[in-house]
Amino acid sequence: MRVEIERIVIAGFVIVGALFTVVALASSWLLSPKKPSPEKGETYECGVAPIGGPWIRFRSGYYVYALLFVIFDIETVFLYPWALALGIPGWFVFFEMVIFITILLGGLAYAWKEGALKWR
């Protein structure tokens, strides 16, 4: 009996989510203006005409910063639930998290040593 109720609840969430998506897309299509013009088709650059082509090379330093941000953002995602449940699991989980933080700090130290954090 309990399994059936859980399946009904999950099916309800799926149906409501699908309906919400359809209603949002339909209302956006219905309420959007339908008068195209050459000005509306141009690229918006804060009122300034764009200079050069859209395909330019970015320095690899930008990607390094982005990757470091993602790494430490993921660390935060894992640390928050761990901090909430710290009193329950015991010492095993604590030492696992210490190892996890040590690996991340090692990566930060390596990036620092290689000069990846210097803005050139």
CORBEL-V598281 format. One record per residue. OMEGA is omega as a letter, one per 20 degrees, with the letter a starting at -180 (999 if undefined). Layout:
# CORBEL-V598281
OMEGA, OMEGA
This chain:
# CORBEL-V598281
a, a, r, r, r, r, r, r, r, r, r, r, r, a, r, r, r, r, r, r, a, a, r, r, a, r, r, r, a, a, a, r, a, a, r, r, r, r, a, a, a, r, a, r, r, r, a, r, a, r, r, a, a, a, r, r, r, r, a, r, r, r, r, r, r, r, r, r, a, a, a, r, r, r, r, r, r, a, a, r, r, a, r, a, a, a, a, a, r, a, a, r, r, a, r, a, r, r, r, r, r, r, r, r, r, r, r, r, r, r, r, a, a, r, a, a, r, r, a, 999
